[in-house]
Amino acid sequence: MNGLINKKILFLDSIHPRLTEILEQEGFVCDIITHASREEVLSAIHAYDGVIVRSRIRMDKELIDKASNLKFIGRVGAGMESIDAAYAENKGIRCFNSPEGNRDAVGEHSVGMLLALMNNFLKADKQTRAGEWKREENRGVEIKGKTIGIIGYGNMGSAFARKLKGFDVNVIAYDKYKFNFSDEFVEEVSMEELFESADIISLHVPLTEETRNLVNKEFINKVRKKFWLINTSRGPVVKTDDLVDALKSEKIKGAALDVIEYEETSFENLNTKKLPASWEYLVSSDKVILTPHIAGWTKESNIKLAEVLAEKIVDYARTL
């Protein structure tokens, strides 16, 4: 990998030390400035051949233009919305992410949320702790025999499908950009077929202008049955006001949300004092399960995300 020996990489976010360990073993120099301001990054980035990011600072056109020596940008995780990837690639800068590292975590979390939602785990736990022994009120619904529709069949969607094997469910999937992917875990269908058949819909798409507010009133009305909704992708994929209306009308029987529309770039920036009435409904509803964007956030995925990204960077370096 003579092309990048002793080349410098700037780390803008906290990452597992396994990433720097691998890269330094391969001859890279790693500088970690996780608390630097955007202005400080702007003044320093020209000296680096690579940048590693999560979501703290967006790699937009201004930063990319300042990075005159940049060869690559690495995103620890799956979503690329914190990078203007099209602009970077047009300037000859390679962009890498590592969705393979946390796909199993997302698949397991999705299954867990689904089971908890349909069997009233959280409500029943709260009541039991309060001394309320309510059995009939918490009678659950089995997923066996149900049709689970997956929208987006990349790393996350396919991992969810694999985790469902053994539950005796019918798994179907739609992906606008993938074809001929039917196998032992899933049947490829059109969106219209998914609307017709799904009892449960799980979202596994990236956030783009095309997917923003994908699940809205029109989408919900196209689903023939009353259904359960799972979102472990990105919050703005679901229009919250329309979701709440559907929960109130019982067109949506329940929702499991690991992400919410109001997150912006990270859950840590969420200002709960400025959130609208729809958020208050989600928080108070027994038909909703909420987790703070942790579907891919396991001890194992923390390491795997680093290792996958390191492998991609090293492989790229060896081509130079």
C-alpha positions as CSV (number, residue, x, y, z in Angstrom):
1,M,0.0,0.0,0.0
2,N,2.8,2.4,-0.9
3,G,0.2,5.0,-2.0
4,L,-0.8,6.0,1.5
5,I,2.0,4.9,3.8
6,N,2.5,7.6,6.5
7,K,-0.5,9.5,5.2
8,K,-2.6,11.3,7.7
9,I,-6.2,10.6,8.7
10,L,-8.3,13.1,10.7
11,F,-10.9,11.6,13.1
12,L,-13.8,14.0,13.8
13,D,-15.9,11.7,16.0
14,S,-15.3,9.2,18.8
15,I,-14.7,5.7,17.4
16,H,-13.7,2.3,18.7
17,P,-9.9,2.2,19.1
18,R,-9.8,-0.9,16.9
19,L,-10.1,1.4,13.9
20,T,-7.0,3.4,14.7
21,E,-5.1,0.3,15.8
22,I,-5.6,-1.4,12.4
23,L,-4.9,1.8,10.4
24,E,-1.7,2.6,12.3
25,Q,-0.5,-0.9,11.9
26,E,-0.8,-0.3,8.1
27,G,1.2,2.9,8.2
28,F,-1.4,5.6,8.6
29,V,-0.9,8.5,11.0
30,C,-4.2,9.1,12.9
31,D,-5.1,12.4,14.5
32,I,-8.2,12.5,16.7
33,I,-9.9,15.8,17.3
34,T,-13.3,14.8,18.4
35,H,-14.0,18.1,20.2
36,A,-12.8,20.5,17.5
37,S,-15.2,23.1,16.2
38,R,-16.2,23.3,12.6
39,E,-14.0,26.4,12.2
40,E,-11.0,24.5,13.6
41,V,-11.7,21.6,11.2
42,L,-11.9,24.0,8.3
43,S,-8.5,25.4,9.0
44,A,-6.8,22.0,9.5
45,I,-8.4,19.7,7.0
46,H,-6.2,20.6,4.1
47,A,-3.3,18.7,5.7
48,Y,-5.1,15.3,5.7
49,D,-5.4,12.5,3.2
50,G,-8.5,10.9,4.9
51,V,-11.3,11.9,7.2
52,I,-13.3,9.6,9.5
53,V,-16.8,10.9,10.6
54,R,-20.0,9.9,12.2
55,S,-22.6,12.7,12.5
56,R,-21.0,15.5,14.6
57,I,-19.8,17.6,11.6
58,R,-21.3,17.4,8.1
59,M,-18.8,16.9,5.3
60,D,-20.4,19.4,3.0
61,K,-19.1,21.2,-0.1
62,E,-17.3,23.9,2.0
63,L,-15.3,21.3,4.0
64,I,-14.6,19.1,1.0
65,D,-13.3,22.1,-1.0
66,K,-11.0,23.0,1.9
67,A,-9.7,19.4,2.0
68,S,-7.4,19.9,-1.0
69,N,-5.4,16.7,-0.3
70,L,-8.3,14.4,0.6
71,K,-8.3,10.9,-0.9
72,F,-11.2,9.4,1.1
73,I,-13.9,9.9,3.6
74,G,-14.9,7.1,6.0
75,R,-18.3,6.9,7.8
76,V,-18.4,4.7,10.9
77,G,-21.9,3.3,10.4
78,A,-24.4,2.9,7.6
79,G,-26.1,6.3,6.8
80,M,-24.2,8.7,4.5
81,E,-26.4,11.7,5.1
82,S,-23.6,13.5,7.0
83,I,-21.5,13.4,3.8
84,D,-22.1,15.2,0.5
85,A,-21.0,11.9,-1.2
86,A,-21.9,12.9,-4.7
87,Y,-19.8,16.0,-4.5
88,A,-16.9,14.2,-3.0
89,E,-16.9,11.4,-5.5
90,N,-17.1,14.0,-8.4
91,K,-13.9,15.4,-7.0
92,G,-12.2,12.0,-7.0
93,I,-12.6,11.4,-3.2
94,R,-13.8,7.9,-2.3
95,C,-16.5,7.5,0.3
96,F,-16.8,4.5,2.5
97,N,-19.3,3.3,5.1
98,S,-19.6,0.1,7.2
99,P,-23.2,-1.1,7.3
100,E,-22.0,-4.7,7.3
101,G,-20.7,-4.0,10.9
102,N,-24.1,-3.4,12.5
103,R,-26.6,-5.2,10.3
104,D,-26.9,-8.2,12.7
105,A,-27.5,-5.7,15.6
106,V,-30.2,-4.0,13.6
107,G,-31.8,-7.3,12.6
108,E,-31.9,-8.5,16.2
109,H,-33.3,-5.1,17.5
110,S,-36.0,-5.1,14.9
111,V,-37.1,-8.6,15.9
112,G,-37.0,-7.6,19.6
113,M,-39.1,-4.5,19.0
114,L,-41.6,-6.5,17.0
115,L,-42.1,-9.1,19.7
116,A,-42.3,-6.5,22.4
117,L,-44.8,-4.5,20.5
118,M,-47.2,-7.3,19.6
119,N,-47.0,-8.9,23.1
120,N,-47.4,-5.8,25.2
121,F,-44.1,-6.4,27.0
122,L,-43.5,-2.8,28.1
123,K,-47.0,-2.1,29.2
124,A,-47.3,-5.4,31.0
125,D,-44.0,-4.9,32.7
126,K,-44.9,-1.4,33.9
127,Q,-48.3,-2.6,35.2
128,T,-46.9,-5.7,37.0
129,R,-44.3,-3.6,38.7
130,A,-47.1,-1.3,39.9
131,G,-49.0,-4.3,41.4
132,E,-51.5,-4.6,38.5
133,W,-52.0,-8.2,37.4
134,K,-53.7,-7.7,34.0
135,R,-53.7,-10.8,31.8
136,E,-56.6,-10.4,29.4
137,E,-55.8,-6.7,28.8
138,N,-52.3,-7.8,27.7
139,R,-53.3,-10.7,25.5
140,G,-50.7,-10.7,22.7
141,V,-50.7,-11.4,19.0
142,E,-48.5,-14.1,17.5
143,I,-46.3,-13.2,14.5
144,K,-46.6,-16.8,13.2
145,G,-48.5,-16.9,9.9
146,K,-48.2,-13.1,9.5
147,T,-46.8,-11.4,6.3
148,I,-43.9,-9.1,7.1
149,G,-43.1,-6.6,4.5
150,I,-39.6,-5.2,4.3
151,I,-39.0,-1.9,2.5
152,G,-35.3,-1.6,1.5
153,Y,-33.4,-4.9,1.1
154,G,-29.8,-4.0,1.7
155,N,-27.6,-5.0,4.6
156,M,-30.2,-4.1,7.3
157,G,-33.3,-5.4,5.6
158,S,-31.7,-8.7,4.6
159,A,-30.4,-9.2,8.1
160,F,-33.9,-8.7,9.5
161,A,-35.2,-11.3,7.1
162,R,-32.6,-13.8,8.1
163,K,-33.4,-13.3,11.8
164,L,-37.1,-14.0,11.1
165,K,-36.3,-17.5,9.7
166,G,-37.8,-20.0,12.2
167,F,-40.7,-17.8,13.2
168,D,-42.9,-19.4,10.5
169,V,-43.8,-16.1,8.9
170,N,-44.1,-15.0,5.3
171,V,-41.4,-12.4,4.5
172,I,-41.7,-10.2,1.4
173,A,-39.6,-7.3,0.4
174,Y,-39.5,-4.3,-2.0
175,D,-36.4,-2.5,-3.0
176,K,-36.5,0.1,-5.8
177,Y,-32.8,-0.5,-6.6
178,K,-32.4,-4.2,-6.2
179,F,-33.8,-7.0,-8.3
180,N,-33.9,-10.8,-8.4
181,F,-33.1,-11.2,-4.7
182,S,-35.7,-13.8,-3.7
183,D,-34.2,-16.6,-1.7
184,E,-35.0,-18.9,1.2
185,F,-35.5,-15.9,3.5
186,V,-37.6,-13.6,1.4
187,E,-39.8,-13.1,-1.6
188,E,-39.2,-10.1,-3.8
189,V,-42.4,-8.2,-4.5
190,S,-43.6,-4.9,-6.0
191,M,-44.6,-2.1,-3.7
192,E,-48.2,-2.7,-4.7
193,E,-48.0,-6.4,-3.7
194,L,-46.5,-5.3,-0.3
195,F,-49.4,-2.9,0.2
196,E,-51.8,-5.6,-0.5
197,S,-50.4,-8.4,1.7
198,A,-48.4,-6.9,4.6
199,D,-49.5,-7.3,8.2
200,I,-46.3,-5.8,9.5
201,I,-44.1,-3.2,7.6
202,S,-40.4,-2.7,8.5
203,L,-38.4,0.2,7.1
204,H,-34.7,-0.3,6.1
205,V,-34.0,2.5,3.7
206,P,-31.4,5.3,3.8
207,L,-32.5,8.9,4.2
208,T,-32.7,10.7,0.9
209,E,-34.9,13.2,-0.7
210,E,-36.7,10.2,-2.2
211,T,-37.4,8.5,1.1
212,R,-38.1,11.6,3.3
213,N,-41.7,11.3,4.5
214,L,-42.1,8.0,2.6
215,V,-44.6,6.8,5.1
216,N,-47.2,9.5,5.0
217,K,-51.0,9.6,4.8
218,E,-51.0,8.5,1.2
219,F,-48.7,5.5,1.9
220,I,-50.7,4.4,4.9
221,N,-54.0,4.5,3.0
222,K,-52.5,2.3,0.3
223,V,-51.9,-0.5,2.8
224,R,-55.0,-2.7,2.6
225,K,-54.9,-4.2,6.1
226,K,-54.5,-2.6,9.5
227,F,-50.8,-3.1,10.2
228,W,-47.9,-2.7,12.6
229,L,-45.0,-0.4,11.7
230,I,-41.3,-0.7,12.6
231,N,-38.7,2.0,11.8
232,T,-35.0,1.4,12.5
233,S,-33.8,3.3,9.5
234,R,-34.0,7.1,9.8
235,G,-36.7,9.2,11.6
236,P,-37.7,11.6,8.7
237,V,-38.7,8.5,6.6
238,V,-41.9,8.6,8.6
239,K,-44.1,11.7,8.8
240,T,-45.0,11.7,12.4
241,D,-48.2,13.7,12.2
242,D,-49.6,11.1,9.8
243,L,-48.4,8.2,11.8
244,V,-50.2,9.6,14.9
245,D,-53.4,10.1,13.0
246,A,-53.2,6.5,11.8
247,L,-52.5,5.2,15.3
248,K,-55.5,7.1,16.6
249,S,-57.8,5.7,13.9
250,E,-56.2,2.3,14.5
251,K,-55.2,1.9,10.8
252,I,-51.8,1.4,12.3
253,K,-52.1,-1.0,15.2
254,G,-48.8,-0.2,16.8
255,A,-45.4,1.3,16.0
256,A,-41.9,0.5,17.1
257,L,-39.6,3.4,16.5
258,D,-35.8,3.4,17.1
259,V,-35.6,6.8,15.3
260,I,-37.9,9.8,15.2
261,E,-38.5,12.6,12.7
262,Y,-37.2,15.3,15.1
263,E,-33.7,13.9,15.6
264,E,-31.8,16.0,13.1
265,T,-28.3,14.5,12.9
266,S,-28.1,12.7,16.2
267,F,-30.4,11.8,19.1
268,E,-28.2,13.7,21.5
269,N,-29.2,17.0,19.9
270,L,-32.9,16.3,20.5
271,N,-34.6,19.2,22.3
272,T,-37.6,17.6,24.0
273,K,-38.9,21.0,25.1
274,K,-39.5,22.1,21.6
275,L,-41.2,19.0,20.2
276,P,-44.8,19.1,18.8
277,A,-47.9,17.5,20.1
278,S,-47.3,14.4,18.0
279,W,-44.3,13.6,20.0
280,E,-46.3,13.9,23.2
281,Y,-48.8,11.3,21.8
282,L,-46.0,8.9,20.9
283,V,-44.5,9.2,24.4
284,S,-47.8,8.5,26.1
285,S,-49.2,5.8,23.9
286,D,-49.3,2.2,24.9
287,K,-49.3,1.3,21.2
288,V,-45.8,2.8,20.7
289,I,-42.3,1.5,21.6
290,L,-39.5,4.0,21.5
291,T,-35.7,3.5,21.6
292,P,-33.0,6.2,21.2
293,H,-31.4,5.2,17.9
294,I,-29.7,2.2,19.3
295,A,-30.8,-0.6,16.9
296,G,-27.2,-0.9,15.6
297,W,-25.6,0.0,18.9
298,T,-24.2,-3.2,20.5
299,K,-20.9,-4.0,22.0
300,E,-20.1,-6.3,19.1
301,S,-21.2,-3.9,16.4
302,N,-19.0,-1.2,17.9
303,I,-16.0,-3.3,17.1
304,K,-17.3,-4.7,13.8
305,L,-18.1,-1.3,12.4
306,A,-14.5,-0.2,13.0
307,E,-13.0,-3.4,11.5
308,V,-15.2,-3.3,8.4
309,L,-14.3,0.4,7.7
310,A,-10.6,-0.2,8.3
311,E,-10.6,-3.1,5.8
312,K,-12.2,-1.0,3.1
313,I,-9.8,1.8,3.6
314,V,-6.7,-0.5,3.6
315,D,-8.0,-2.3,0.5
316,Y,-8.4,1.0,-1.3
317,A,-5.0,2.2,-0.2
318,R,-3.4,-0.9,-1.7
319,T,-4.8,0.0,-5.1
320,L,-2.9,3.3,-5.1
